[in-house]
Amino acid sequence: MAKEIVHIIDVESGNLRSLQNAIEYLGYEVTFIKDGSDPALQTASKLILPGVGNFGHFVKQFRERNFVEPVQEYIKTGKPLFGICVGLQTFFGGSEESKDVEGLGLIDLQLSKFDDSDKSVPHIGWNSLSVPKYNKDGKTLYSMYPDSYYYFVHSYAAVVSDSQIAKIESQGWDLAIGKYASEKFIAAISKDNIFATQFHPEKSGLAGLKIIQSFLKQDKVSPLKSNNNTKSDVKIETTPTGLTRRVIACLDVRTNDQGDLVVTKGDQYDVREKSEGGDVRNLGKPVEMAEKYYKQGADEVTFLNITSFRNSPIRDAPMLDVLKLAAKTCFVPLTVGGGIKDVVDPDGTKVSALEVASLYFRAGADKISIGSDAVNAAESYIANGNVASGTTPIETISKAYGVQAVVISVDPKRFYVNDPKQCKYNLIEAKVPGPQGEKYCYYQVTSQGGRKVHDLGAFELCQICEKLGAGEVLLNCIDKDGSNSGYDFELINQIKSAVSIPVIASSGAGKPVHFEEVFKNTKADAALGAGMFHRAEYTVKDVKSFMREHGLLVRIDDTQL
């Protein structure tokens, strides 16, 4: 029996492979439509409009590819249409992000940027929602449950007041409302044959797959079901932002001495965790391990390509295959780092960082991580009189895909100072004095896995990279890496005070209590673990269970498809 075909509009904006994988996982086939003149647009029975990144860039591509009138005609037929992320935003009048670009205007409201005075922006992580008009009667729309959590990644939203909600609902729209700190925003809309979400259901685990399944089956209204996110013997916190505490599993990937692609310990001092024979130790295959961590409940999976596979043409880079395969079974965000820079292939072909990133996005990545090139960009910015060149990987990639797609990976090391007046970098008064009794320190930037030291502070680096277009900081710590002694709270709090973008705490996690401690002692937006998971000392589920037992809000997905 032939599978039903689902059509996806593709304007080459971000990662569509994960959406394709989710739909195929649910038993359907996928066909992409890249131009409004494609006859498939007239014959399609179910249409999805996904978008990632800059509102103006997406809508301009949508218009240039002549999609406006055919999609409007499709809507009039009454056949189902599903918008995702910027696909939802396109239905509004416009956005503060791109003031000169008009949306489709189905809802007369302008999108605005979240206020960053009381929270990190972009809004990255797992948040809840409600469908007020239906939930009060014990029902919901498209299986969106108020005690489940969904993955959001955006800076701009339809921020609304109660009166605006009432006005839009009076026009026949059903709304799902999310709350990010003090601001309410539209998390999803529905009217007749139109359904759209600001969050990414294809990246929201089984709860998200359930929503896609409900749309494809056109099960619009269903009874509320309970997810055990709300069941606990202890009082669970209400986080200031509404987001759950994110737990990220990180895999350091390289080739071993036999040429196999393996996960290794990857600490800053020796990325070749050795076996007794001196070879690179194989802690597991990256695709299988990623799926294992996803099933254990990881909120994200990060792949760090620690050798960059320098002798491979970009189109044959092994990490592309890793991402393609991992994205088939891991329905949470995937980040990849290493080798995302302007490169020259062995045949002499020049490939820009933007092109490299595009390959990774198309392979299944949601975010890319930039390490040494972030340091280079900051140094160039300073040398150029604090003026951006517009050509760095951070700038070119964030302009095309949005700041939420760019993570900077920072590798700082504590440097003690005797006289604060003699230091040009942001200092902290250290809780533990230095070896010579020094009271102050700053965190000096390193690159190349800690091997190269720079005359630059991590505080200043992160501030510059945020200006250039970074949307998140992966904050490592050379002093803590591989120690299994817990995170460096002083470093994390200093960097949180430097930027308004989310900060991921990394380096030092050795047992579940370290995750509890970092969230209770810092304002970290997420916490990352590696070796403790790879060595099977603890599972991601162990960590989340421990956190929950100690009152922290974590995502547990018990959805049944």
C-alpha positions as CSV (number, residue, x, y, z in Angstrom):
1,M,0.0,0.0,0.0
2,A,1.5,3.3,-1.1
3,K,2.3,5.8,1.7
4,E,0.5,9.1,1.8
5,I,2.7,12.0,0.6
6,V,3.3,15.1,2.6
7,H,4.6,18.2,0.8
8,I,7.0,20.6,2.4
9,I,7.8,24.1,1.1
10,D,11.6,24.5,0.9
11,V,13.1,27.9,0.5
12,E,16.5,26.6,1.7
13,S,16.1,28.0,5.2
14,G,17.6,25.9,7.9
15,N,17.3,22.2,8.8
16,L,14.5,20.5,7.0
17,R,16.0,17.0,7.2
18,S,14.8,16.6,10.8
19,L,11.2,17.5,9.8
20,Q,11.4,15.0,6.9
21,N,12.7,12.4,9.2
22,A,9.9,13.0,11.7
23,I,7.2,12.7,9.0
24,E,8.8,9.5,7.6
25,Y,9.1,8.1,11.1
26,L,5.3,8.5,11.4
27,G,4.8,6.4,8.2
28,Y,4.5,9.0,5.5
29,E,6.5,10.0,2.4
30,V,7.9,13.5,1.9
31,T,8.2,15.6,-1.3
32,F,9.8,19.1,-1.3
33,I,8.4,22.0,-3.3
34,K,11.0,24.7,-4.1
35,D,9.0,27.0,-6.3
36,G,5.4,28.3,-6.4
37,S,5.1,27.2,-10.0
38,D,5.5,23.5,-9.1
39,P,2.3,21.7,-10.1
40,A,2.6,19.6,-6.9
41,L,1.4,22.6,-5.0
42,Q,-2.0,22.3,-6.6
43,T,-2.2,18.5,-6.0
44,A,-0.8,18.4,-2.5
45,S,-3.2,17.1,0.1
46,K,-1.2,18.2,3.2
47,L,1.3,21.1,3.1
48,I,3.9,22.2,5.6
49,L,5.6,25.6,5.7
50,P,8.7,25.5,7.9
51,G,11.1,28.4,8.4
52,V,14.2,29.1,10.4
53,G,16.2,32.2,10.9
54,N,15.7,35.8,9.9
55,F,12.1,36.8,9.2
56,G,13.0,39.1,6.3
57,H,15.3,36.7,4.6
58,F,12.7,33.9,4.8
59,V,9.7,36.0,3.6
60,K,11.8,37.5,0.8
61,Q,12.7,34.0,-0.4
62,F,9.1,33.0,-0.1
63,R,8.0,35.9,-2.3
64,E,10.9,35.5,-4.8
65,R,10.0,31.9,-5.3
66,N,6.4,32.9,-6.1
67,F,4.8,31.1,-3.3
68,V,2.4,33.9,-2.0
69,E,-0.5,33.5,-4.4
70,P,-0.3,29.6,-4.8
71,V,-0.3,29.2,-1.0
72,Q,-3.2,31.6,-0.6
73,E,-5.1,29.6,-3.2
74,Y,-4.2,26.4,-1.4
75,I,-5.6,27.8,1.9
76,K,-8.9,28.6,0.1
77,T,-9.2,24.9,-0.9
78,G,-9.6,24.0,2.8
79,K,-6.7,21.5,2.7
80,P,-4.5,21.3,5.8
81,L,-1.6,23.7,6.1
82,F,1.0,23.6,8.9
83,G,3.5,26.4,9.6
84,I,6.5,25.9,11.8
85,C,8.6,28.7,13.5
86,V,9.2,31.4,11.0
87,G,6.5,29.6,9.0
88,L,4.1,30.7,11.7
89,Q,5.5,34.2,11.8
90,T,4.9,34.6,8.1
91,F,1.1,34.6,8.8
92,F,1.5,37.9,10.8
93,G,1.6,41.4,9.4
94,G,5.4,41.9,10.0
95,S,8.2,41.8,12.4
96,E,10.5,44.2,14.2
97,E,13.3,42.0,13.0
98,S,12.8,43.1,9.4
99,K,10.7,46.3,9.5
100,D,10.6,46.7,5.7
101,V,9.2,43.3,5.0
102,E,5.5,42.5,5.0
103,G,4.1,39.1,6.1
104,L,1.0,37.6,4.7
105,G,-1.2,39.6,7.1
106,L,-3.6,36.8,8.1
107,I,-3.3,38.1,11.7
108,D,-3.0,41.9,12.0
109,L,-0.1,41.9,14.6
110,Q,3.6,42.8,14.5
111,L,6.2,40.5,16.0
112,S,8.6,42.0,18.4
113,K,11.8,41.0,20.1
114,F,11.7,39.6,23.6
115,D,12.7,41.9,26.4
116,D,16.1,40.8,27.6
117,S,16.1,42.7,30.9
118,D,14.8,39.7,32.9
119,K,15.9,36.7,30.7
120,S,18.2,35.5,28.1
121,V,17.4,36.2,24.5
122,P,17.1,34.2,22.2
123,H,14.4,32.1,23.9
124,I,16.1,28.7,23.7
125,G,14.9,25.6,25.4
126,W,11.9,23.6,26.5
127,N,8.8,25.6,27.5
128,S,5.1,24.8,28.2
129,L,2.0,26.3,26.7
130,S,-1.8,26.3,27.2
131,V,-4.8,26.5,24.9
132,P,-7.1,28.4,27.2
133,K,-10.3,28.2,25.2
134,Y,-10.1,24.4,25.1
135,N,-8.2,23.4,28.3
136,K,-10.9,24.8,30.5
137,D,-13.3,22.2,29.0
138,G,-10.8,19.3,29.4
139,K,-9.8,19.4,25.7
140,T,-6.9,20.5,23.6
141,L,-5.9,21.2,20.0
142,Y,-3.6,18.9,17.9
143,S,-2.4,17.1,21.1
144,M,-0.7,20.2,22.6
145,Y,-0.7,19.3,26.3
146,P,-0.2,22.0,29.0
147,D,2.0,19.7,31.1
148,S,4.3,18.7,28.2
149,Y,7.3,20.7,27.1
150,Y,8.2,21.8,23.6
151,Y,11.5,23.1,22.1
152,F,11.5,26.8,21.3
153,V,14.4,28.7,19.6
154,H,13.6,32.3,18.6
155,S,14.3,36.0,19.6
156,Y,11.1,37.5,18.0
157,A,7.6,36.5,18.8
158,A,3.9,37.6,18.8
159,V,4.1,39.1,22.3
160,V,0.5,39.7,23.4
161,S,-1.6,41.2,26.1
162,D,-4.8,39.7,27.4
163,S,-6.8,42.2,25.3
164,Q,-4.9,41.3,22.1
165,I,-5.5,37.6,22.8
166,A,-9.3,38.3,23.1
167,K,-9.3,40.3,19.9
168,I,-7.5,37.7,17.9
169,E,-9.7,34.9,19.3
170,S,-12.8,37.0,18.3
171,Q,-11.6,36.8,14.7
172,G,-11.9,33.0,14.8
173,W,-8.4,32.0,15.7
174,D,-7.6,29.5,18.4
175,L,-4.4,30.3,20.3
176,A,-1.9,28.4,22.3
177,I,-0.2,30.8,24.7
178,G,3.3,30.5,26.1
179,K,5.0,32.5,28.8
180,Y,8.6,33.5,28.8
181,A,9.4,35.2,32.1
182,S,7.0,38.1,32.3
183,E,5.9,38.1,28.6
184,K,3.0,36.2,27.1
185,F,3.4,35.2,23.5
186,I,1.6,33.1,20.8
187,A,3.0,29.6,20.8
188,A,0.6,28.3,18.2
189,I,-2.4,29.3,16.1
190,S,-5.3,27.4,14.5
191,K,-8.2,28.4,12.3
192,D,-10.1,26.2,10.0
193,N,-7.5,24.3,7.9
194,I,-4.5,26.4,9.2
195,F,-2.3,25.3,12.1
196,A,1.1,26.7,13.0
197,T,3.5,26.5,15.9
198,Q,6.3,28.9,17.1
199,F,8.1,25.9,18.6
200,H,9.7,23.0,16.6
201,P,7.6,19.9,17.0
202,E,10.1,17.8,15.1
203,K,12.6,18.7,17.8
204,S,10.3,18.3,20.7
205,G,10.7,14.5,21.3
206,L,7.7,12.2,21.4
207,A,5.5,15.1,22.5
208,G,6.3,16.9,19.3
209,L,5.9,13.9,17.1
210,K,2.4,13.4,18.6
211,I,1.5,16.9,17.4
212,I,2.8,16.3,13.9
213,Q,0.9,13.0,13.9
214,S,-2.3,14.7,15.0
215,F,-2.0,17.2,12.2
216,L,-1.4,14.6,9.6
217,K,-4.3,12.6,10.8
218,Q,-6.4,15.8,11.2
219,D,-7.2,14.9,14.8
220,K,-7.8,18.5,15.7
221,V,-9.6,18.3,19.1
222,S,-8.8,15.7,21.7
223,P,-9.2,15.1,25.4
224,L,-6.5,16.3,27.7
225,K,-4.0,13.6,28.8
226,S,-1.6,13.9,31.7
227,N,2.2,13.7,31.3
228,N,4.1,12.7,34.5
229,N,6.0,16.0,34.3
230,T,3.6,17.1,36.9
231,K,3.9,14.1,39.2
232,S,6.4,14.3,42.0
233,D,6.8,13.5,45.6
234,V,8.7,16.8,46.1
235,K,7.8,20.4,45.4
236,I,9.1,21.3,41.9
237,E,10.3,24.8,41.4
238,T,8.7,27.3,39.1
239,T,11.6,28.6,37.1
240,P,11.9,32.4,36.6
241,T,11.6,32.0,32.8
242,G,9.3,29.0,32.6
243,L,12.0,27.0,30.9
244,T,13.0,23.6,32.1
245,R,16.6,23.0,33.2
246,R,18.3,21.8,30.0
247,V,20.7,18.8,30.2
248,I,22.9,18.4,27.2
249,A,25.0,15.3,26.2
250,C,28.2,16.1,24.4
251,L,30.1,13.7,22.1
252,D,33.7,14.5,21.2
253,V,34.1,12.7,17.8
254,R,37.4,11.9,16.0
255,T,39.0,9.1,14.0
256,N,41.0,6.6,16.0
257,D,44.3,5.0,14.9
258,Q,42.4,2.4,12.9
259,G,40.5,5.0,10.9
260,D,37.2,4.4,12.7
261,L,34.9,7.3,13.7
262,V,34.6,7.1,17.5
263,V,33.6,9.0,20.6
264,T,36.6,9.8,22.9
265,K,37.0,11.6,26.2
266,G,38.1,14.8,24.5
267,D,39.4,16.7,27.5
268,Q,41.4,19.8,26.7
269,Y,44.8,18.4,27.5
270,D,44.7,15.2,25.5
271,V,41.9,14.6,23.0
272,R,43.3,11.1,22.4
273,E,42.0,9.3,25.5
274,K,44.3,6.3,25.3
275,S,43.7,2.6,25.6
276,E,46.4,0.5,27.3
277,G,48.0,0.0,24.0
278,G,48.3,3.7,23.4
279,D,45.7,4.0,20.7
280,V,42.7,6.4,20.8
281,R,40.2,4.8,23.1
282,N,36.9,4.0,21.5
283,L,34.1,4.8,23.9
284,G,31.4,4.1,21.3
285,K,30.0,5.0,17.9
286,P,28.6,8.5,17.7
287,V,25.3,7.8,16.0
288,E,24.4,4.9,18.4
289,M,25.5,6.9,21.4
290,A,23.5,10.0,20.3
291,E,20.3,7.8,20.0
292,K,21.0,6.3,23.4
293,Y,21.2,9.7,25.1
294,Y,18.1,10.9,23.3
295,K,16.2,7.9,24.6
296,Q,17.6,8.6,28.1
297,G,16.0,12.0,28.0
298,A,18.8,14.4,26.8
299,D,17.4,17.8,25.9
300,E,20.1,18.3,23.2
301,V,23.0,16.4,21.7
302,T,26.2,18.2,20.8
303,F,28.8,16.7,18.4
304,L,32.3,18.3,18.6
305,N,34.5,17.2,15.7
306,I,37.8,17.6,17.5
307,T,40.1,16.7,14.6
308,S,38.2,18.5,11.8
309,F,39.0,15.6,9.5
310,R,41.4,17.9,7.7
311,N,42.1,15.6,4.7
312,S,38.5,15.1,3.7
313,P,36.8,17.2,1.0
314,I,34.0,19.1,2.7
315,R,31.3,17.2,0.8
316,D,32.6,13.9,2.1
317,A,33.2,15.1,5.7
318,P,32.3,12.1,8.0
319,M,30.3,14.4,10.4
320,L,27.8,15.0,7.6
321,D,26.9,11.3,7.7
322,V,26.9,11.2,11.5
323,L,24.3,14.1,11.5
324,K,22.2,12.5,8.7
325,L,22.0,9.2,10.6
326,A,21.5,10.8,14.1
327,A,18.7,13.0,12.9
328,K,16.7,10.0,11.8
329,T,16.3,8.8,15.4
330,C,17.1,11.8,17.6
331,F,14.1,14.2,17.7
332,V,15.8,16.8,19.9
333,P,18.2,19.6,18.8
334,L,21.6,18.6,17.4
335,T,24.6,20.9,17.5
336,V,27.8,20.4,15.6
337,G,31.2,22.1,16.1
338,G,34.6,21.8,14.6
339,G,35.9,22.8,11.2
340,I,33.1,25.3,10.5
341,K,35.2,28.0,9.0
342,D,36.5,29.3,5.6
343,V,38.4,26.3,4.2
344,V,40.2,25.1,1.1
345,D,39.5,21.5,0.0
346,P,42.4,19.3,-1.1
347,D,41.5,20.0,-4.7
348,G,42.0,23.7,-4.1
349,T,38.3,24.6,-4.0
350,K,37.5,27.4,-1.6
351,V,34.5,26.9,0.6
352,S,33.2,29.6,2.8
353,A,32.1,29.1,6.5
354,L,28.6,29.9,5.4
355,E,28.6,27.1,2.8
356,V,30.1,24.6,5.3
357,A,27.4,25.5,7.9
358,S,24.7,25.1,5.2
359,L,25.9,21.6,4.5
360,Y,25.6,20.8,8.2
361,F,22.2,22.3,8.5
362,R,21.0,20.4,5.5
363,A,22.5,17.2,7.1
364,G,20.4,17.6,10.2
365,A,22.1,20.2,12.5
366,D,20.1,22.8,14.3
367,K,23.0,24.9,15.6
368,I,26.6,25.1,14.7
369,S,29.4,25.8,17.2
370,I,32.4,28.0,16.4
371,G,35.5,27.9,18.6
372,S,38.9,29.1,17.4
373,D,37.3,31.3,14.7
374,A,35.3,33.1,17.3
375,V,38.6,34.1,19.0
376,N,39.9,35.2,15.6
377,A,36.8,37.2,15.0
378,A,37.1,39.0,18.3
379,E,40.7,39.8,17.8
380,S,40.0,41.2,14.4
381,Y,37.2,43.3,15.8
382,I,39.5,44.8,18.4
383,A,42.3,45.4,15.9
384,N,39.8,47.1,13.6
385,G,38.8,49.7,16.2
386,N,35.9,47.8,17.6
387,V,34.2,47.7,14.2
388,A,32.7,44.5,12.7
389,S,33.9,43.4,9.3
390,G,30.7,41.7,8.3
391,T,32.7,38.7,6.9
392,T,33.4,36.5,9.9
393,P,31.7,33.1,10.2
394,I,29.6,34.3,13.1
395,E,28.3,37.3,11.1
396,T,27.7,35.5,7.8
397,I,26.0,32.5,9.3
398,S,23.8,34.4,11.8
399,K,22.7,36.8,9.1
400,A,21.5,33.9,6.9
401,Y,20.2,31.5,9.6
402,G,19.5,33.7,12.6
403,V,21.6,34.3,15.8
404,Q,19.9,31.3,17.4
405,A,21.8,29.0,15.0
406,V,25.3,30.2,16.1
407,V,26.9,29.0,19.3
408,I,30.4,30.1,20.3
409,S,32.6,27.6,22.2
410,V,34.8,29.3,24.7
411,D,37.8,27.7,26.3
412,P,39.1,29.9,29.2
413,K,41.7,29.4,31.9
414,R,41.9,31.2,35.2
415,F,44.7,33.8,35.3
416,Y,45.5,35.3,38.7
417,V,46.4,39.0,39.1
418,N,48.1,40.9,41.9
419,D,47.2,44.4,41.0
420,P,43.8,45.0,39.5
421,K,44.9,48.4,38.2
422,Q,47.4,46.7,36.0
423,C,44.8,44.4,34.3
424,K,42.7,45.6,31.3
425,Y,40.2,42.7,31.5
426,N,37.1,42.2,33.7
427,L,38.2,40.8,37.0
428,I,36.5,38.9,39.8
429,E,37.6,38.6,43.4
430,A,38.5,35.0,43.6
431,K,37.0,32.9,46.5
432,V,40.2,30.9,46.5
433,P,43.4,33.0,46.3
434,G,46.1,32.2,43.7
435,P,49.3,30.4,44.3
436,Q,51.1,33.6,45.3
437,G,48.1,34.8,47.4
438,E,46.6,36.8,44.5
439,K,43.1,38.0,45.3
440,Y,41.9,38.7,41.8
441,C,41.7,36.8,38.5
442,Y,40.2,36.9,35.1
443,Y,39.6,34.1,32.6
444,Q,42.1,34.1,29.8
445,V,41.0,32.8,26.4
446,T,42.7,29.8,24.8
447,S,42.1,28.1,21.5
448,Q,43.1,24.8,19.7
449,G,41.9,22.7,22.7
450,G,43.8,24.9,25.2
451,R,47.1,24.7,23.4
452,K,47.2,28.4,22.3
453,V,46.8,31.2,24.8
454,H,45.5,34.6,23.8
455,D,45.8,38.1,25.2
456,L,42.0,38.3,25.6
457,G,39.5,37.8,28.5
458,A,36.5,35.4,28.2
459,F,34.3,38.2,29.5
460,E,35.3,40.5,26.6
461,L,35.3,37.7,24.0
462,C,31.7,36.8,24.8
463,Q,30.5,40.4,24.7
464,I,32.2,40.9,21.3
465,C,30.8,37.7,19.8
466,E,27.3,38.6,21.0
467,K,27.6,41.9,19.1
468,L,28.8,40.0,16.0
469,G,25.7,37.7,16.0
470,A,26.3,34.8,18.3
471,G,23.2,33.5,20.0
472,E,24.5,31.2,22.7
473,V,27.7,30.5,24.6
474,L,29.1,27.0,25.2
475,L,31.3,27.8,28.2
476,N,34.1,25.3,28.8
477,C,36.7,25.6,31.5
478,I,40.3,24.4,31.0
479,D,40.9,24.3,34.8
480,K,37.8,22.0,35.3
481,D,37.9,19.9,32.2
482,G,38.2,16.2,33.0
483,S,38.3,16.9,36.8
484,N,34.9,15.4,37.6
485,S,34.8,18.0,40.4
486,G,31.9,20.1,39.3
487,Y,31.5,23.3,37.3
488,D,33.3,26.6,37.9
489,F,30.5,28.8,39.3
490,E,32.6,32.0,39.4
491,L,33.3,31.7,35.6
492,I,29.7,31.0,34.8
493,N,28.3,33.9,36.8
494,Q,30.9,36.3,35.3
495,I,30.0,35.3,31.8
496,K,26.2,35.5,32.5
497,S,26.8,39.0,33.7
498,A,28.6,39.9,30.4
499,V,25.9,38.8,27.9
500,S,22.2,38.6,27.5
501,I,22.3,35.4,25.3
502,P,22.0,31.9,26.9
503,V,25.1,30.3,28.5
504,I,25.7,26.5,28.6
505,A,27.8,25.4,31.5
506,S,30.4,22.9,30.5
507,S,33.5,21.1,32.0
508,G,33.7,19.4,35.3
509,A,30.5,17.4,35.6
510,G,31.2,14.0,37.2
511,K,28.0,13.1,39.0
512,P,24.3,14.1,39.2
513,V,24.8,16.5,42.1
514,H,27.0,18.7,40.0
515,F,24.0,19.5,37.7
516,E,21.9,20.4,40.7
517,E,24.6,22.6,42.1
518,V,25.2,24.5,38.9
519,F,21.6,25.4,38.5
520,K,21.2,26.4,42.1
521,N,24.4,28.4,42.3
522,T,24.5,30.1,38.9
523,K,22.1,31.4,36.3
524,A,23.3,28.9,33.7
525,D,20.7,28.3,31.0
526,A,21.8,24.7,30.4
527,A,24.4,22.2,31.7
528,L,26.5,19.8,29.6
529,G,28.0,16.4,30.4
530,A,30.3,14.1,28.5
531,G,32.7,11.6,30.0
532,M,30.4,10.6,32.9
533,F,27.8,9.5,30.3
534,H,30.2,7.9,27.9
535,R,31.8,5.8,30.6
536,A,28.3,4.7,31.7
537,E,28.9,5.9,35.3
538,Y,25.6,7.7,35.1
539,T,22.8,8.0,32.5
540,V,21.1,11.2,31.5
541,K,18.0,9.7,33.1
542,D,20.0,9.3,36.4
543,V,20.9,13.0,36.3
544,K,17.3,14.2,35.6
545,S,15.8,11.9,38.2
546,F,18.3,13.3,40.8
547,M,17.5,16.9,39.8
548,R,13.8,16.3,40.0
549,E,14.2,14.7,43.4
550,H,15.8,17.9,44.5
551,G,13.0,20.1,43.2
552,L,14.4,21.2,39.8
553,L,12.2,21.4,36.8
554,V,13.2,18.9,34.1
555,R,11.6,17.6,31.0
556,I,10.3,14.0,31.2
557,D,8.5,12.9,28.0
558,D,6.1,10.0,28.5
559,T,4.1,10.7,25.4
560,Q,2.6,7.7,23.6
561,L,2.2,7.8,19.9
